[in-house]
Amino acid sequence: MPKTIIVSNRLPVQVNHNAEGITYKPSAGGLATGLGSIYKEKDNIWIGWPGLYLDDEADKKQVAEDLNKENMHPVFLTPDEIKDFYEGFSNETLWPTFHYFMQYAKYNPHNFEVYKTVNEKFCQAILEFATPGDTIWIHDYQLLLLPLQVRNHLPKSSIGFFQHIPFPSYEVFRLLPWRKELLMGMLGADLVGFHTYDDMRHFLSSVNRLAGYSNAHGQVDLPNRKVVVDSFPMGIDYQKYADSANSKGAIKRMERYKLSMHDTKLLLSIDRLDYSKGIPQRLKAFEMFLKENPEYIEKVSLMIILVPSRDKVEKYQELKEEIDLLVGRINGNYGKISWTPIHYFYRTFPLEALSAFYRMAHVGFVTPMRDGMNLVCKEFVASRFDHKGVLILSELAGAAQELSNALIINPTDTHEMANAIKQGL
């Protein structure tokens, strides 16, 4: 029976190893929530890194056995591979370049060699499970070389690749010393997908100008086959968020949270810790709003939920310090005994709690500097199916092309964001 093999850097589960043993918790990422139902069907399987280093063979065996029962297969990485492939090339080279933060990018040849090696390790894991007729669905920027590696071993396989982050313009992508090798890796797929038409257009431009392959109507002509390139905006499980927001547990939490908030209006911001999310700019816009509209002091609060991410990468540590200082300054300058301007949480919350926040918030505040799609804004809308609410959304998020009834703003314009807060309220 043909199956779908989903491959991504991380599995849709968080594996933890502590004094109490090995524990498993569902992941909260957009990829995990978007594809959560697919890998559980029939003989489908999800291949990926379990998110931690295990040096004990018995622990590895236990994790593999536990995950296999849930249609998952782990690819174990060494500490050096985690450092050079994940923290290094993926998140210090590709991530800043693809999000137009070229000034943060590091071009380390050793990291690229480890990146190739790890992609090949994922390829070997695929070969363990792939059979004729299977669909191999590879995801995201950590595995750009993998489609061609799989193609070299399984030339007749059906291979798809989807990129969940932006694809930069040719002028930016060409800065990467390994640009052509990365493009050829992606062209190993039969179908290459992006969230938006602009990302698709940028990719085709780079393929034409750097690899020399022409295209027509989203189809790239390779010497021995064709590759289809298209945009597929990612959605969410609408019913899941609508039902959760309407559940008794979420309603009880909302009522309890409202008691502590009194009658203040609430702006809600939920993001992973990342410089692409525009969090400092968001905080400065809220500060400007309070300064220019003193009548709103004690009447509105901003809740910021930051999910810890990549805290071993230097730029993320610096960003966390900047955010901490900004929150402290704003709360120190404007806070009262009975009112806190910014409620700041640096941790994860269960879905029931997030649903309560989505439902009780008056304004969703989603203003990334650059985002492939952004599913938080869609979750906010789905959770408010029978309530009024306003969404402030960055024009540089892929979702802005779909959610056109939001207050669309430029995230670099602090005045526009401050005015949007007032308009939304």
C-alpha positions, 0 to 999 in steps of 0.5 A, a space after each residue: 500500500 503506497 504511503 506518504 513519508 513526511 520529512 522535516 528537521 523536527 518531529 511533531 513531538 518534543 522529546 525530553 530526557 530528565 531525572 524522571 526518564 524520557 517524556 513526550 509532548 506534542 509540538 506547538 509549531 505551525 508545521 506540526 499543527 498543519 500536518 498533524 492529521 496526515 502522518 497518523 493515517 494508515 502506514 504514513 510516517 514522519 521522519 525527523 530529529 527528536 530535538 535533543 541529543 542522546 548518547 545512550 544507545 538504550 535511550 535511543 532504542 527506547 525513543 525509536 520504539 516509542 515513536 514508531 508506535 506513533 508513526 514517527 521515526 527519529 534521526 539522531 544528531 550528534 552535538 557537533 551536527 546540532 551546532 553546525 547544521 542546525 544552529 549554524 548553517 540553518 539558523 545563522 546562514 539560511 534563516 537570516 538570508 531568507 528573512 532579509 536580515 543579511 547583516 546577521 548571516 554568517 558564511 561558514 564553509 565547514 557549517 555547509 559541509 555538515 549541512 550536506 552530511 546531515 541532509 544525507 543522514 536524513 536521506 538514508 533514513 528515508 531509504 529505510 522506509 521508502 517503497 515503490 509508489 510512495 510519496 516523499 514530502 520534504 519540508 523547509 529550509 533545513 533540508 534544501 539538499 535532500 530532494 536531489 539526494 533522494 532523487 539520486 537514490 530513487 529516480 522514479 519516486 514522487 518527491 514534493 518539497 515545501 518551504 515554510 519560510 519566505 524565499 528571498 529575491 534573486 539579489 538577496 539569494 545570490 549572496 549565498 556562496 552555495 546558491 546553485 547547489 541549494 537550488 539544484 537540491 530543491 529541483 530534485 523534487 517533482 513539485 516545489 511549493 511556497 506559501 505565496 506567489 511572490 516566493 514562487 516568483 523569486 525562486 523561479 527568477 533565481 533558478 533562471 539566473 543562477 542555474 540557467 533553466 527556463 520556466 513557463 507557467 510555473 514549470 521548470 524545464 530540466 534536461 530530463 524532466 520537469 518540475 512544477 512550482 506553485 504557491 499553496 497558502 497554508 491553513 489551520 485546522 479551523 474546527 480544532 481552534 473554534 471548538 477549543 475556544 468554545 470548550 468549557 475549559 477555555 471559557 473557565 480560564 477566560 473568566 478567571 483571567 478576566 478577573 485579574 485583568 479587570 475591565 481593561 481592553 486586551 491586545 494579544 501578541 503570540 510569537 516564537 522568539 525571533 528577530 523576524 517577528 518584529 517584537 521590539 518594534 511592536 513594543 515601541 509602537 505600544 509605548 508610542 500609543 500610550 504616550 500619544 493617547 494618555 486617555 487609554 492608560 489603565 484602560 488597555 494592556 498588551 499581553 505578549 507570549 514568547 515561545 522560547 526558541 534557539 536560545 543558544 544562538 547569540 542573536 536570539 540571546 541579544 533579542 531576548 535581553 532587548 525585549 526584557 529591557 523594553 518591557 521593564 522600561 514601559 512597565 516602569 514608566 507607565 505601570 500603576 499599582 492596579 494596572 500593568 501595561 504589558 503582561 509578558 510571558 516567556 514560555 509555552 501555554 497549552 491550547 486551552 489557555 491559548 484559546 482563552 487568550 484568543 477569545 478574551 483579546 479585543 485586538 490580535 497584534 501580529 506584526 512580523 518584519 517578514 513571515 512566510 505565512 504566520 498561522 497565529 493570525 488565522 488561529 485568532 480569527 478561528 477562535 473568535 467565530 462568534 465574537 467581535 475582534 480586530 486583527 492588526 497584521 503586517 503586510 510582510 506576513 504571507 497571511 496578509 494576502 488572504 486576510 485583507 479585512 485586517 488592519 494591514 500595517 507596515 511593521 517598520 512604521 511605528 506611527 502607523 502601528 500606534 495609530 492602528 492600535 487606537 483604530 482597532 480599539 
